[in-house]
Amino acid sequence: MKSHIKRPYLYVAVVALLAACTPSKLETHYVVPEILTDESKLGERIATYEPHLRGKKIFIDPGHGGEEPGAISPNGVVEEKEANLAVSKFLQGFLERAGARVYMSRVGDETVGLEERAERANEIRADLFVSIHHNAASNRTANYTSTFYHAKEGAFEYEPSNRDVARYIQRDLAYAMRNSGGLGSFDGTYSDYWIYDGAGFSVLRNIDVPGVLVEASFISSDFEEPRLALEEFNRVEAWGIFLGIAKYYAAGFPTIEYLGAEPDDAGGAILLYKLADRTGVDPETIRVFVDGKRTTSFHYEPTTGVLRLPFLTMYFGEHVVRIIVANERGNHARPHRHEIEVEAVR
């Protein structure tokens, strides 16, 4: 009899304990970096990045807008298009204070086509394209930060410099938001082929400039919903993206300059390129492609930084030389595709 009497009370006690430990509503929790609370220190910090950002053309793309609201939070507190724009405007402010020239695909609640966003960035020959989004899932506990780059290693469209930018932004953004990078990636960066195999995101596929797409967090998360509705948190998020961009430019990347051509003994030509970087070029990372095919028929002289590429003029028509190289810090040169037209001698 005693066992029959105690079990119901034990069960009720456990249920009561669980009910007491389960909050009726998740609290809004985030950390505001101390520097964002001190305008003087903030100005000093931003000024340290001015030498690296001044004059850079940064194109910010607040995802969705107008007739395309994007995802909507579980309780309808915030729409993705609103959060995207709020974060973008704060990011614009930080970048402009550092001397960057900022362009926006939209500044209000307007509908802008995906192709138009890419075209605008291409027209101004932006130094960097950053598309800002917030993810969504049916699981309301899912929440992490991810940054996407176009294509994947081995694909013709893949540019390692885009992944470099993604890593810098991901690192500081995830830290600012106190989010993980998800289980699908070691460092929180993903190829957009992971979402659309062989195609990727439209805005990244159609830009001719370096770029990334940020999925800062999940607007569908019960934990994230109240945070994204707050301007203060939107500013924290923008600060994380700004730091990633600023640190990337501060770390630097190699430059590639075509110096011209000189004749060789075989009746062809030797193309000359200057590879330069203030921290030093890593010769082991040099890869050269001619018309899409990798070649090892080149010579790099570390003391002068000149790369000599034999090129036979018997191949009349248009050709493309692509060079990939990284500096000692692991940052790759921006996309370099040199078009050459060889004319027949009459």
C-alpha positions in Angstrom: 0.0 0.0 0.0 2.8 2.4 0.8 4.2 2.2 -2.7 0.8 3.0 -4.2 0.4 6.0 -1.9 3.9 7.6 -2.5 4.1 7.3 -6.3 1.3 9.7 -7.1 2.8 12.3 -4.7 6.3 11.7 -6.2 4.9 12.2 -9.7 3.1 15.4 -8.7 6.3 16.7 -7.0 8.4 16.1 -10.2 5.9 17.8 -12.4 5.7 20.8 -10.0 9.5 21.0 -10.0 9.7 20.9 -13.8 7.1 23.6 -14.1 9.0 25.8 -11.7 12.2 25.4 -13.7 10.6 26.1 -17.1 10.3 29.8 -17.7 7.0 31.0 -19.2 8.9 33.3 -21.5 12.6 33.4 -22.6 14.4 36.5 -21.4 16.0 38.8 -23.9 19.8 38.4 -23.4 22.7 39.9 -25.2 26.0 41.7 -24.4 26.7 45.2 -25.4 30.4 45.7 -26.0 31.8 48.3 -23.6 33.2 50.3 -26.5 29.7 50.9 -27.9 28.8 52.7 -24.6 31.7 55.2 -24.8 31.5 57.5 -27.8 35.1 58.7 -27.4 36.6 55.3 -27.3 34.4 54.2 -30.1 35.7 57.0 -32.3 39.3 56.2 -31.4 38.8 52.5 -32.3 37.1 53.3 -35.6 39.9 55.7 -36.4 42.5 52.9 -36.2 40.8 51.2 -39.2 40.5 54.4 -41.3 43.8 54.0 -43.1 42.6 50.6 -44.4 39.0 51.5 -45.2 39.2 55.1 -46.4 38.0 55.3 -50.0 36.9 51.7 -50.2 33.5 51.2 -52.0 31.4 49.0 -49.8 28.0 47.9 -51.2 25.5 46.8 -48.5 22.5 44.8 -49.5 19.7 44.6 -46.9 17.9 41.5 -48.0 14.3 41.5 -49.0 12.1 44.6 -48.7 8.8 45.9 -50.0 6.6 43.2 -51.3 9.1 40.6 -50.2 9.2 40.7 -46.4 11.3 37.6 -46.0 10.8 35.5 -42.8 8.6 36.7 -40.0 9.3 36.0 -36.3 7.1 33.4 -34.5 4.9 36.0 -32.7 5.0 38.6 -35.5 7.2 40.9 -33.5 9.7 41.6 -36.4 9.9 41.0 -40.1 13.2 40.0 -41.6 13.2 42.9 -44.0 13.1 45.3 -41.1 15.9 43.6 -39.2 18.1 43.4 -42.3 17.6 47.2 -43.0 18.2 48.2 -39.3 21.5 46.3 -39.1 22.5 47.6 -42.6 22.0 51.2 -41.6 24.1 50.9 -38.4 26.8 49.2 -40.5 26.7 52.0 -42.9 27.3 54.5 -40.1 30.3 52.6 -38.8 31.9 52.2 -42.2 31.3 55.9 -43.2 32.9 57.0 -40.0 36.0 55.0 -41.0 36.1 56.8 -44.4 34.5 54.1 -46.6 32.2 55.0 -49.4 29.0 53.1 -48.7 26.3 52.2 -51.3 23.0 50.6 -50.4 20.7 48.4 -52.5 17.8 50.0 -50.6 17.4 52.6 -47.9 13.7 52.0 -47.2 11.0 49.5 -47.4 11.2 49.0 -51.2 11.2 46.0 -53.5 14.5 45.5 -55.3 15.1 42.6 -57.7 17.9 40.2 -57.0 19.6 40.8 -60.4 19.3 44.6 -59.9 21.1 44.4 -56.5 24.0 42.6 -58.2 24.0 45.0 -61.2 24.3 48.1 -59.0 27.3 46.6 -57.2 28.9 45.8 -60.5 28.2 49.2 -62.0 30.2 51.0 -59.2 32.9 48.3 -59.2 32.5 47.8 -55.5 35.4 46.7 -53.4 33.1 44.5 -51.4 29.5 43.4 -51.5 27.8 42.3 -48.2 24.2 41.0 -48.3 22.6 40.9 -44.9 19.9 38.4 -44.0 18.4 36.5 -41.1 17.6 32.8 -41.4 14.4 30.8 -40.5 13.6 27.2 -39.7 10.6 25.2 -38.5 12.5 24.3 -35.3 12.0 27.3 -33.1 15.1 26.4 -31.0 17.5 26.5 -34.0 19.7 29.6 -33.9 23.3 30.2 -35.2 25.3 32.6 -37.3 26.6 31.7 -40.8 28.4 33.6 -43.6 28.3 32.3 -47.2 30.7 32.7 -50.1 30.0 31.7 -53.7 30.9 28.3 -55.2 33.2 25.8 -53.6 36.9 24.9 -54.0 37.5 23.2 -57.3 34.7 25.0 -59.1 35.7 27.5 -61.8 33.7 30.3 -60.1 35.3 29.8 -56.7 37.4 32.7 -55.5 39.3 32.0 -52.2 39.4 35.7 -51.3 35.6 35.6 -50.8 36.0 32.9 -48.3 38.7 34.9 -46.6 36.3 37.8 -46.1 33.6 35.4 -44.9 35.9 34.1 -42.2 36.7 37.5 -40.9 33.1 38.6 -40.8 31.9 35.3 -39.3 34.4 35.4 -36.5 33.5 38.8 -35.2 29.7 38.6 -35.9 29.2 35.3 -34.2 31.2 36.6 -31.2 29.2 39.9 -31.0 25.9 37.9 -31.1 27.2 35.2 -28.8 26.1 32.6 -31.3 27.7 29.4 -32.6 28.4 28.8 -36.2 26.2 25.8 -36.6 27.2 22.1 -37.0 27.6 22.1 -40.7 30.9 24.0 -40.8 34.1 24.1 -38.7 34.4 27.9 -38.8 30.8 28.9 -39.5 31.4 29.8 -43.2 29.5 27.9 -45.9 29.6 27.6 -49.7 26.3 28.8 -51.2 26.4 25.5 -53.1 25.5 24.0 -49.8 22.0 25.6 -50.3 21.7 25.5 -54.1 24.1 22.9 -55.5 26.0 24.1 -58.5 24.2 27.5 -58.6 24.4 29.2 -55.2 22.7 32.5 -54.3 21.6 34.7 -57.1 23.2 37.9 -55.7 26.6 36.1 -55.2 26.4 34.3 -58.5 25.8 37.6 -60.5 28.2 40.0 -58.9 31.6 40.6 -60.6 33.1 41.9 -57.3 34.1 40.2 -54.1 31.2 39.5 -51.9 29.5 37.4 -49.1 26.0 36.8 -47.8 25.4 36.9 -44.0 22.7 34.9 -42.3 23.2 36.6 -38.9 20.8 34.4 -36.9 17.4 32.7 -37.0 14.5 35.1 -36.8 12.3 32.0 -36.3 14.0 31.4 -32.9 12.1 32.2 -29.7 15.3 33.3 -28.2 16.3 35.6 -31.1 12.9 37.2 -31.8 13.0 39.7 -29.0 16.6 40.6 -29.6 16.2 41.4 -33.3 13.3 43.8 -32.4 15.7 46.0 -30.4 17.7 48.8 -32.1 20.5 48.4 -29.5 21.0 44.8 -30.5 20.8 45.6 -34.2 23.7 48.0 -33.5 25.7 45.2 -31.7 25.2 43.0 -34.7 26.3 45.7 -37.1 29.4 46.3 -35.0 30.4 42.6 -35.4 30.1 42.8 -39.2 32.0 46.1 -39.2 34.9 44.6 -37.2 35.1 41.6 -39.5 35.3 43.9 -42.6 37.8 46.3 -40.9 40.1 43.5 -39.7 40.1 41.9 -43.1 41.3 45.1 -44.8 43.8 45.7 -42.0 45.3 42.3 -42.6 45.8 43.1 -46.2 46.0 40.9 -49.3 48.4 40.6 -52.3 48.1 42.7 -55.4 48.7 41.4 -58.9 49.9 43.8 -61.6 50.4 43.0 -65.3 53.8 44.5 -66.3 53.7 43.6 -70.0 55.3 41.0 -72.3 58.7 40.3 -73.7 59.6 38.0 -76.6 61.1 34.6 -76.0 63.4 32.4 -78.0 60.6 30.1 -79.1 58.8 32.9 -81.1 56.2 33.4 -78.4 56.1 35.8 -75.5 56.6 35.8 -71.7 53.9 37.6 -69.7 55.2 39.5 -66.7 53.2 40.0 -63.5 54.2 41.7 -60.3 53.0 40.0 -57.0 53.3 42.3 -54.0 52.2 42.3 -50.4 53.4 44.3 -47.4 53.6 41.1 -45.2 55.1 39.0 -47.9 53.8 36.7 -50.6 53.6 33.0 -49.9 55.2 31.3 -53.0 53.6 28.0 -52.1 50.1 29.3 -52.7 50.7 30.5 -56.3 48.4 28.9 -58.8 48.2 29.9 -62.5 45.5 29.0 -64.9 45.4 29.7 -68.7 42.0 29.4 -70.3 40.7 27.5 -67.3 43.5 24.9 -67.2 46.1 24.9 -64.5 49.7 25.3 -65.6 53.0 25.0 -63.7 55.0 26.5 -66.6 55.9 29.7 -64.8 58.7 31.1 -62.7 58.4 33.3 -59.7 61.3 35.3 -58.4 60.8 36.2 -54.6 63.4 38.9 -54.5 61.6 41.0 -57.3 58.1 39.6 -56.9 57.9 39.1 -60.7 56.1 36.0 -62.1 57.1 35.1 -65.6 54.6 33.1 -67.7 55.6 31.7 -71.1 52.8 32.3 -73.6 52.8 31.0 -77.2 51.5 33.5 -79.7 50.6 30.7 -82.1 47.3 30.5 -80.1 45.4 33.2 -81.9 42.2 34.6 -80.3 41.1 35.6 -76.8 42.7 34.0 -73.7 42.3 34.4 -70.0 45.1 34.2 -67.4 44.0 33.7 -63.8 46.4 34.0 -60.9 45.7 33.0 -57.3 48.1 33.8 -54.5 48.0 34.4 -50.8 50.1 36.4 -48.4 51.9 35.2 -45.3 48.7 35.7 -43.2 46.7 33.5 -45.5 44.7 36.2 -47.3 44.3 35.7 -51.0 44.6 38.3 -53.7 41.3 39.6 -55.0 39.9 37.9 -58.1 42.4 38.4 -61.0 41.5 37.4 -64.5 43.6 39.0 -67.2 42.1 38.9 -70.7 44.6 38.7 -73.6 43.8 38.9 -77.3 46.4 37.5 -79.7 46.2 38.7 -83.2 47.5 36.9 -86.3 50.5 38.5 -87.9 49.8 39.3 -91.6 
